[in-house]
């Protein structure tokens, strides 16, 4: 059952990622009337937000854009950094939205950042357990009581951490997009038609996080139901 759930959400995630890539490619063909590049948009948004200690840099890859709070950098892929289109406007302003969250101590971002070390440990331990179950220790998963129940509780705890992190990520991403869209509209970075394209691009980007959160929640629910089922059998 867990494999079916995993495959289902993997396929959904692949579809959403494919649509996001297609949307980005499509909206990259729509030049901005303002003719501003992603770098210029990012730098202007940072200045308007009173942020002076964040650098905007270009990184390799496609859709590798992110904000790094550790070294205070807005990292834009080459297509976004140099692009002068609706897609570049959406992505660059969204990543600056995270920089604004960091500068204003947005509570959900701080909570998410605090969870990172715990999530990293949980993910690593979960990988080792899954490998062990796959290569010979699977019988423990199906044994009731003792080691079997202990293993289930560990799996529930680890998946609980990952699920919580995925759920907390949602308001962080939604809020960054809200800040971005509000700013590019108020500052007339985009016109009405360009705004609609930017909003749609960010919607598909957000859906990748929604699918990830739902997948994590489904995995957690699966292990919880197994554990509760064993309790009812006792």
GIHUQUI-V301205 format. One record per backbone hydrogen bond with DSSP energy under -1.0 kcal/mol. NH is the residue of the N-H (numbers start at 1). CO is the residue of the C=O. If there is no record, write none. Layout:
BEGIN
((NH	CO) (NH	CO))
END
This chain:
BEGIN
((5	1) (6	2) (7	3) (8	4) (9	5) (10	6) (11	7) (12	8) (13	9) (14	10) (15	11) (16	12) (17	13) (18	14) (19	15) (20	16) (21	17) (22	18) (23	19) (24	20) (25	21) (26	22) (27	23) (28	24) (29	26) (30	27) (32	84) (38	83) (39	81) (41	37) (42	38) (43	39) (44	40) (45	41) (46	42) (47	43) (48	44) (49	45) (50	47) (51	46) (55	72) (57	74) (59	76) (66	75) (68	73) (73	68) (74	55) (75	66) (76	57) (81	77) (82	78) (86	30) (89	85) (90	86) (91	87) (92	88) (93	89) (94	90) (95	91) (96	92) (97	93) (98	94) (99	95) (100	96) (101	97) (102	98) (103	99) (104	100) (105	102) (106	101) (110	106) (111	107) (112	108) (113	109) (114	110) (115	111) (119	115) (120	116) (121	117) (122	118) (123	119) (124	120) (125	121) (126	122) (127	123) (128	124) (129	125) (130	126) (131	127) (132	128) (133	129) (134	130) (135	131) (137	132) (140	137) (148	145) (150	146) (151	147) (152	148) (153	149) (154	150) (155	151) (156	152) (157	153) (158	154) (159	155) (160	156) (161	157) (162	158) (163	159) (164	160) (165	161) (166	162) (167	163) (168	164) (169	165) (172	168) (173	169) (174	170) (175	171) (176	172) (177	173) (178	174) (179	175) (180	176) (181	177) (182	178) (183	179) (184	180) (185	181) (186	182) (187	183) (188	185) (189	184) (190	184) (195	191) (196	192) (197	193) (198	194) (199	195) (200	196) (201	197) (202	198) (203	199) (204	200) (205	201) (206	202) (207	203) (210	206) (211	207) (212	208) (213	209) (214	210) (215	211) (216	212) (217	213) (218	214) (219	215) (220	216) (221	217) (222	218) (223	219) (224	220) (225	221) (226	222) (227	223) (228	224) (229	225) (230	226) (231	227) (232	228) (233	229))
END
